[in-house]
């Protein structure tokens, strides 16, 4: 699994790690390295990226602060020396789509990043007045953009591509983040926020259904 033809942002303060990442991924991609939070934020204002890989511990703050500064982010993978469960859960809560502990072989890292990237030419999905674009990771209803977080988008996109099928919160966690569920309330909180945003914009139209005992499903009746 190779990553090719993408624009990648690595937020990495360790010079040795940064040089290794640059040497490996720049062969077939456009790679930008930011060694601190402020530089990363400047890069995100100027360029559009397909994927962000970030360290939590930065010289001017936490890498997770990027989720608070920008609401329309591409997939973000945490690549950190922290291996505590609490750090992983906090990262997923903020919107990370994966968490990789250093050290990690470049081959394994690239395979994981490949899984988190949407196909370049994957088309926009339309469900009545709702449009979901997996490339730009944006959602519009009747031309109005809905400001979803990265995790909210991940859940909505997964449910929409499996319309009519019910999933529990644990199922969604394992399907989307490809990791064993830790039985947290994280997914439920994301779904609650996502549904509220949808209802506010769609004047109460239910796109995401809930059924006690079954879980959550994207409606098949969206006309």
N, C-alpha and C positions, 0 to 999 in steps of 0.2 A: 504494500500500500504506500504509494508515493504522493506527495503534495506537489502539484505542478501548476504554474501559471497563476499563482495567487499573490495577493498583497498582504503581508503578515506584519503584525506589530508585536515585538517581544519587549515587554517591560521588565528589564533584567539589570539589577545594579552590579552584579558580580561580573567583572570584566572578563574573567576567564570563561565563564558560562556564555557570556554574550558573544565573544569571539568564536566559540565553538558552534553556537547556533547560527551565527552569520555565515560561517564557512560552509556549513552543511546545507542550510535551506536556501541560501542565495544563489545556488547553482541553477535552480529552476523556478525561482520565485523572486518577487520584489520584497526585500526584507528591511524593515526599519527597526532600529534598536533604540529604546529609551531607557536611560539609566535611573530615572526618577519620575515621580508622579507628575510634576509640572511639565516636563518635556513630553511625556505621554499625552497629556491633555492638549498641548499645543499641536502635536501630530494629529490627534483626532479631529481637531478643528480644521486642519488643512487638507487631510487626505481621507479617502474611504478605504477601509480595510475589510478583508474577507474573514479574518480571524485575529483574535488577540490572545497572547499567551503572557501571563503575568505572575510575578512574584508578589507575595503579600508584604514582606518586609522591605520597605523602600526608605531611602535616606530622608525623605520629606513627608512621610505618611504611610498609610496602608494602601496596598494595591487595590483593595476592595473599594476604596473611595471613588474609583473610576465609575462604579455603578451609580453613585449618587450624583456625579457630575454630568453624566450623559445617559439619557433614557433610551436612545435609539442605537444600541451597540450591536456589532456583529457577534457571533458566538465567542465566548470568553472561556479560556481554559486556565485554571490556576496551576502553576508549575512552581512548587514551593518546597523549601526544606522542612516546613512544619508538617509533621505526620500525625498530629493529634486529631481525634474525631471532632472535637469542638471547632477547630479551624476549618475542617472539611464542611461541616454543617453550616457554619457561618457563610462560607463561600457559596454554597448552593442556595442559601437563603437570599443572598445578594443578587444571584442571577448567573453564577458560573454553570457551564454545561458539563464540565468535567474537572477532576482534581487529580493531578499527577505529582507524586512525591519524588523529589530529588534525592539521590542521583537516579537517573533513568537513562537507559541506552537510547541513542538517537534513533535507532530502528524502531523501538517500541514507542518512543515519543511521536515519531512521524506517523506511525500506524494509528495512534490515538487521535492525532490532529486530523488525519484523513477522515476518520469516522465522524468528526464534528463539523466537517465542511459540507455544505449543500452542493449538489451538482451545479456547475456553472450555468447551464442553460435550463435549469428547472423552472417551469413556467408558473405564473401567478395562478392561484386557485380562486375561483369565484363561487360564492354560495349566496345566491340572491343578490342583495345589495352589499354583502360583505365580501371584501377582497383581501386575500392573504398572500403576501409575496415572500417566499422563503429565501430569496436571494438578498433583497434589501431588508428583510425581516421587518416588514411594515404591515399594518392592518388598517384598512379604510372601510368606512360604512357610509354609503351615499356620498363619497368624495371627501369625507371628514376622517382624518387620521385619529386612531385611538392609541394613546401613549402607553403601550405595554412595556413592562420590564422584560429582560432577556428570558427569565424563567417563565413568566406568564406567556410569552410568545411561544416558547418551546412546548408548553402544555397545550395551548390552543391549537397549534399546528399539528401536533400528534393526534389529538382528538378529532380534528377536522379531516384528517386523512384516514381515519377509521370510523367514519360517521355511523351512528347507530349502535356501536359497540360500547358496552359499559366497562369501565375500569375503576378499580379501587384506587385510593391514594397511593398505597404501596405498589400496586401494579404500575402506575404511571411513573413513580420514582424509578423503578427497576427498568422499565422500558425506555425511558428518556435518558436517564443518567447512566444506564448500563452498570449499575452497582446494586448490591443487596440493600434492600430497604432497612432503615434503622428505626422504623416505626415512629417517625417524628411527625409533627403537625405542619412541617414546612410546605408540603404540597397542598394541603388543605388551605393554608393561608394564601398561597399563590392563586389557587382556584377561586377563592372567595373574592379576592381583589380583582381578578380577571373578569369574573361574572358581573361584578358591580360596574366595572368600566363599560362592559358591553351593554348592560341594561340602561345605563345613563345615555348612551349614544343611540341605541336602537329603540328608544321609547318603550322599553319593557319587553321587547321580543326576546324570547329564550332561545339562544343558540347552544348553550351548554346546559344540559339537563342533569338533575340529580335524582337518584332513586335509592332510598334507604335499603341497604342490603346488597345493592348492585354496584353503586358508585356513580361515576360521571360518564356522560356521553355527549357527543356533538349531535345535534338534531339532524334528522334526514329531511325534515319538513322546513326548509329554509326559504321557500318561495314566498 
